[in-house]
Amino acid sequence: MDLEARVTALERRLAELVEAAPAAPPVAEGDFWALDALKARHPVTEEADGAVLFTGAVRVPTGHRYEWQYGLLTETVLDDDWPEAAASFAALGHPVRLTLLREVLGGLRTAAELAALDGVGTTGQVYHHLRQLTGAGWLHSPERGRYEIPPGRVVPLLVVLTAARPAT
């Protein structure tokens, strides 16, 4: 089968999958309970700009559970030095680093285990990525050669990954 025919077949299959996907359920009253509570506490008015909040209660593949909530007034976020966040985003901006984070969250803890994964590069490259993630606070090393995602960064990491998904 030539390339053009294969692409056409893939496009047709994708269109079928999109058409068969269930529609998003309608939004019912009470579905925005977190937003409603935030607006009750920090309304958007002529005098107040509101707030942003992220929160989560999760269980990861290792069985560990994390709960986290963090919010800031809109004014604080808008007044922050946004370029200071660049290092944190840059650390997440490499596919291998995201793979390493997923694997650490899934239970792999040592540099040797991570270096043995397919597609992550040489041991030196893995250590480079681990240093980037550690420097940005996405990982920490409680002992030499062993890595963990700090508990206070698990939900924020999942929030960032959720925010990076295409809007539906």
HUPE-V317285 format. One record per backbone hydrogen bond with DSSP energy under -0.5 kcal/mol. CO is the residue of the C=O (numbers start at 0). NH is the residue of the N-H. E is the energy in kcal/mol with one decimal. If there is no record, write none. Layout:
CO:NH:E, CO:NH:E
This chain:
1:5:-2.1, 2:6:-2.6, 3:7:-2.2, 4:8:-2.4, 5:9:-2.4, 6:10:-2.7, 7:11:-2.3, 8:12:-2.3, 9:13:-2.6, 10:14:-2.3, 11:15:-2.1, 12:16:-2.3, 13:17:-2.6, 14:18:-2.3, 15:19:-2.1, 16:20:-1.1, 25:27:-0.6, 27:30:-2.3, 29:32:-1.0, 31:35:-3.4, 32:36:-2.1, 33:37:-2.3, 34:38:-2.8, 35:39:-1.9, 36:40:-1.7, 37:41:-3.3, 42:44:-0.8, 42:49:-0.8, 47:44:-2.6, 49:73:-2.1, 51:71:-2.0, 53:69:-2.6, 55:67:-2.6, 57:65:-2.6, 59:62:-3.0, 63:59:-2.4, 65:57:-2.8, 67:55:-2.4, 69:53:-2.8, 71:51:-2.8, 72:75:-0.5, 72:76:-1.8, 73:77:-2.8, 74:78:-1.9, 75:79:-1.0, 76:79:-0.6, 79:81:-1.3, 80:83:-1.9, 81:84:-2.3, 82:85:-1.5, 84:88:-2.2, 85:89:-3.1, 86:90:-2.1, 87:91:-1.0, 88:92:-0.6, 89:92:-1.0, 93:97:-2.0, 94:98:-2.2, 95:99:-2.7, 96:100:-2.5, 97:101:-2.4, 98:102:-2.4, 99:103:-2.6, 100:104:-2.7, 101:105:-1.6, 102:106:-0.6, 102:107:-2.4, 103:106:-1.2, 104:61:-0.7, 108:146:-3.3, 109:113:-2.3, 110:114:-2.7, 111:115:-1.2, 113:116:-1.3, 116:119:-1.0, 121:125:-2.5, 122:126:-2.5, 123:127:-2.0, 124:128:-2.4, 125:129:-2.7, 126:130:-2.4, 127:131:-2.1, 128:132:-2.4, 129:133:-2.4, 130:134:-3.0, 131:135:-1.5, 132:137:-2.0, 132:138:-1.3, 133:136:-1.2, 139:141:-0.6, 139:147:-2.4, 142:145:-2.3, 144:110:-2.4, 145:142:-0.6, 147:139:-2.6, 147:149:-0.6, 149:152:-2.8, 149:153:-0.7, 150:153:-0.9, 150:154:-0.6, 152:156:-2.2, 153:157:-2.2, 154:158:-2.6, 155:159:-2.6, 156:160:-2.4, 157:161:-2.1, 158:162:-2.9, 159:163:-1.6, 160:164:-0.5, 161:164:-1.1
